[in-house]
Amino acid sequence: MQTLPSPVTSVASPSSIDTTIHRRKTRPVPVGSITIGGSFPVAVQSMINEDTLDIEGSVAAIRRLHEIGCEIVRVTVPSMAHAKAMEEIRDKLHQTYQPVPLVADVHHNGLKIALEVAKYVDNVRINPGLYVFEKPKSDRTEYTDTEFQEIGEKIRETLEPLVVSLRDQNKSMRIGVNHGSLAERMMFTYGDTPEGMVESALEFIRICESLNFYHIELSLKASKVPVMLAANRLMVRRMDELGMDYPLHLGVTEAGDGEYGRIKSTAGIGTLLAEGIGDTIRVSLTEAPEKEIPVCYGILQALGLRRTMVEYVACPSCGRTLFNLEEVLHKVREATQHLTGLNIAVMGCIVNGPGEMADADYGYVGKQAGLISLYRGREEIKKVPESEGVTELINLIKSDEKWIDP
């Protein structure tokens, strides 16, 4: 995938406002061939739906995602049998396709599972609320300091072997906190709050650091966008106070499906990215995983963080429009959507067209009834009959040697 170069920091003068997104500086963390954080592009992730025991189905699903641009693929590993299956999945990918950065999702009381699967994947994701899982007591009214510390020691005892294994293999860990699955003692101490999410993550980070392990990425997810935003902002603030620089994985969990699922995910992920927060993203839709990837790239493209497709600029149409704008935009998109990194404008009339599309590489503008003007940047190149507009636009792109065949 083509990406924009890292933004160059600029200082805003009284006459200019800086429009560049300046990403928070984070440490680079490896996940196979992909690096999260540092100066690397924001990475795109998703997760397969297949049962990991279905070797052929899982290999095919991972490959489908990777072929359309998913850079890191997560699989669920709920049992030791699933963990052992990952060896065969990894090997089949190497033999029949190529290495793909893989993350194993480990949940309830998962030490033995995590230690096994860590041999075959690039990253292990654990949930602090479930990794050392204790069934909540319905009659509990408080946690004493002694109880809190005892469970903390049990967590350390259970986490340490995994940390050492990943450290010695030069692999990484995602500490993935979910708002809906905070540990009971965190709930009693901090409530069902962003503070509880952050403190839950920090407890696990401190154990990792005490063992000289720093290949850590963090995620703080919630199904409510305001909670997700608050948790990540607080995590950044606490890391800044503590001198930590771990990269963040962004996502709105259980976002649902359809238009609203996409809007909800964009509201959370896009808001933080615009603030410079976030190094890898996943859009969690109740749809086929392949549907998540275009949304991820759409968010990154809209913010100017990656260029992986054509950017289309089009006016909303009005009484001045000289052709069927929706129909023409569709034709232009169909002809050029396989290209990468271009900005193409389709504007209905000459009144606002050239001005509104000033940043476009190419423009298709209604000049007068039956005629359109083609632009290269701000320069009008030629007037052609509307019936020849798309063909001549393609010819113009070809003449600049920016065309590739579909």
N, C-alpha and C positions, 0 to 999 in steps of 0.2 A: 504494500500500500504506500502511495506517495504521501509524504507529510510535509508540512511547512517547516522551514528552519526555525530553530528556537528564537523567540522574540528577543530583540535587542532592547535592553533597558534604555528608555529615553526620559529626559526631564521635561516636564510640561512648562512652557513659558506662558506669560499672561495671554498671549494671542493663540495658544494652541493647547488643547486638552489631550492628554495621553489616552489613546483608545486601545492600547495593547494590554492583553491579559498577562500579568506577571505571575507565573506559578510560584507557589511556595517552594523554597529550596528543601529538598528531601534527599535522603541517602538512597543510592541505587540498590535495589534488591533483585537478585536473579530468580527467574522462574523459567528454567530451561534456557532456551535461546532468546527469550524476551527479558528485558530488564524493566522493572517498574521503578519509577522515581528518577532522581537525578535530572539530567537534561534530556531524557528519553521521552518520546511522544506518549501521550495518554493511551494506555493499552486497553483493548476491548476483550471482554470475557463473556462466556455464557456457560451453560450447564446442560448436559444431555439428560434426556428423560428415561433412557433405557436402563433396565436392571443390569448392573455391572456383571452379573453372572452370565448374561447373554453376550458372549465374547464377540461374535460376528456382528450382532446388532450394535454393540457399543463402538466397535471399530468404525463401522459405517457412519454412525451418528457423529463421532468425533471428526471424521474426515469431512463430512458434509459441512459442519460448522467451520472448520479450518479453511476449507476451499473458498468460502464466501467472506473471509476476512476476520473470523474470530481467532484471536491470537493466543488465548489461554483458555483451555477447556477444563471444566470441573466435572468430576464424577462422584456419585455417592458411594460410600464404603461402609455399610451398616454392620458387617460381620467379618469374621476372619476369612470365610470363603470368598467374600467379595474382595478382600484385600489381596488374597493370593491370585484372584482372577486378573488383577491389574498387571501382573507380570506378563501374562499371555497377551493382554490387550496392547501393552507397550511394545512387545516384540512383534506383533502382527502389524502394528502401525509402521514400525521400522522396516519390516520386510516388504510390505505391500504399498506403502505410501511414503511417509517421511516422519521423522521425530516431530511430535507436537507437544508443546508445553502443557503438562497435566497437573491438575490439583485434585487431591483426594479430600473429600468431605467426611470428617469423622465426628461422631456425636457422643452418645451416652457412654460414659465409663469406657473410653475408647483407647486406653494405653496400648494394649496388646495389638489391637487392630492398626493403630497408628504406627507402631514400630514396624509391623510387617509391611504395610503399604508404603512406608517411607523409602523402602528399597527400590520401588518401581516408579515413583512419581517425582515431580520436581518441587512440589510444594504441598504441605499438609495444612488444611484449614480446620481449626478447632473452635468450638463455641465455649467460652468460659462458663456459661451458665449450664452447660450439659456435660462438659468433658469429665468432671468429677461430679456426677449427678446424685443427689440425695432427695428422696421423695419428701416434699414439704409436709410438716406436721400440722394437722388442722388445729391442734390446741396450743400451738406455740404463741407466746405473747411477746417474747424478746429473745435476743441473742446476747449472751454474756461475752465479755472480752475474751475469756478463756475459750469458749466455744468457737468464737470467730477465729482465734489464732490456731486452734487445733485443726480446723478445716483448711486454713491457709497452709499449714504444714503438710496436710494430706495432699493438697493441690501441688505443692512443690515436689513432694515425693513421687507423685504420679506424672508430673510434667517433665521432670529432669531427664529421664531416659530418652524421651522423644527429642528434647532440645539437643542433647549430646549427639544423638544419631544424626539429626539434620545438620548440626554444626560440623560434624566430622565429614559429612558427605558434601559440604558446601551447597546445601539446599536451603529452602526457605519455608517460613511458616506464615499463615494468615491467622491472626487473632481476630475472629469474627464475632462481634457482639450483636445480638439481636434484642431489640426492645421487648419483644414478646417472650423471651426466655431467659430473663435475668435470674441468677441464683437467688434462692430464698433469703440468704443472709444479706445480699445486696439490697433486696427489696425492703427488708426490715430496717436496714441502716440508712438507705438513701431514698427509699420509695421507688415508684415506677417512673423514674426520671432520667433525663440525660446524664445527670451526675452519677447515677448508679451505673449507667453504661460505661462512662469514662473510667470510673474507679475500677470497674471489673476488668477493663482492658489494661489499666496500669498495673494491677496486681500481677497479671501474667507477664507483662513487659519486664517488670523488675526481676522476676525469676529468670527470664531469658538473659537479661543483662548480667546477672550475678554469675552466669555460666559462660560469659563472653560470647553470647550469641546475639547477633544484630541483624540477621537477614529476616526482618520482620516487616510485614505489611499489616495494616489495621483496617477493619471495617466496622462501622457503627450504623446499623440499618434499622429502620422502622417502617411500618406501613403508613404512618402519618407523616406527611412531608415536614410540618413544622418541628416535630420531634427529631427527625433525621437531620434537619438543618442545625438545630440547636446542639445536638450531640456532637456532630463533626466540628462545629465552630468551637465548642468547649474543649474538645480533644486537642485541637490545634493550640488553643490558648494554654492548656496545661502542658503540652509538649514544649511550647516556647518557654514557659516558666522553668521547666525541668531540663532544658537543654537537649531535648529529643528531636529527631528529625525523620521519623518513620513515614513512609508513603501511605496514602489513604486510598482504599478501594471504596468507591461510591455506589450506592444503589438504594432504591426505595423497594423494600421487600413486599411481596404480595401485592403488587401494583394492580393486578387484575388483567383485563384484556381490552382489546379494541382501542378506540380513540382515547377514552379516559385513562386507560392504563399507560398509554404513551404520554399523555399530557402530565399525568401525575409523576411519572419518572423524569420527564424533562424538567418539571418545576423543581424537583429536588436536586437532581444531578447537575442540571444547567446552572442553577443559582450558585452552587458551590464552586463549580468550575470557573464561573465568571469572576469569583472572588479570588481565584488562584489556588483553590483547594481541590486536591484530587489528582491521582496519578494513574488510576485504572478504574474502569466502570463496567457495570453490568445493568442492563435493563431487564427486570424480572417480569415477564409477561406470562399469563396463563394461556399460552399459545405454543406452537412449535418453536423450539429454540432458535431456528433459523430466522424467525420473524424479529428477534431481538437485535440482530446485528445491524440492519439498516437504521434502526432508531439510534443506536449508539453512534454510528458514523454521522447521522444527521445532526445530532447534538454537537459533536466535535467540529463538524464542518461549519455549522451556524455560528459557533464562537470563534472560528478562525484558528482552532488548535490543530486540526489536521485537514488536509485536502485530499479526499479520496474519491471525489465525484465532481460532476459539473455543478456549479452554483448558478441557478436560474433566477434572474431578476425580472419580475413582470408586474405591470401596473394592474390595479383591480378592475379596470375598465370603467368607462363613463360614456356620456352622450357624444363625446368627441371621437371615440374609438372608430377607426376606419376599417376594421375587419373583425371577424369572430376571434377574439383574443384567446379564449379558452381552447378553441379548436387549433389555432396556430401554435400556441404554446405546447399543446400535446404533440403536434407534428414535429416541432423543433426538438422536444425532449426525446421522442422516439428515434430521431435521427442521430442525436448526439450524446445520449446518456451513457454510452460506453466509454466516453473520453474521461480523462482525469485532470482535475485541477483548473479547468477553464471557468470563466464567468461569462454567461451569455444572457443578454437582456432582450426581452420581447415587450415592446412598448406600443400602445395603441395609437398614439398621435404624436405630432411633432412639438406640441406645446411644452410638455414636461419631459418627453422622452430623452433627448440628449443630456439634459441636466441630471435627471434621476438615475441614468445608467452610466454616469461618468466613470465609475470604477470598473465597468465591465470590459472584458477583452473584446467582445463582439456584440453588436446591437442589430436588432431587427425592428424597424420603426415605421409605423404608418405615416406615409408622406402625404398622399392624397388618395382619393378613391381609386382602387385598383393598382396602386403603386406603393412600394415600400422602399425604404432606404436602408442600406447595409452599412454598418459602422465598424471600424477597427478602433477601439478605444473611443476617443472623442472625434475622430476624423471620419467624415462621411466618404465612403468609398465609391458607391454606385447606387443608382436607382434602377429597380427591376420590377417587372410585373409581379403582382402578388402570387400568381400561379407558379412563378419560378423562384420565389423567395427562399424556400428551404434549400433547394438545390444550389442556388447561388451562395447561400451562407456556407454550405459545406465546401463549395469551391474556394471560397475566401479562406476558410480554415486550412484547406489543403495547400493553398498558395503560400501560407505562412509555415508550412511543414509541421503543423500541430495536429494533423489528422492521423488517426490509425483506423484500420478497418475493424469492424465489429468482430 
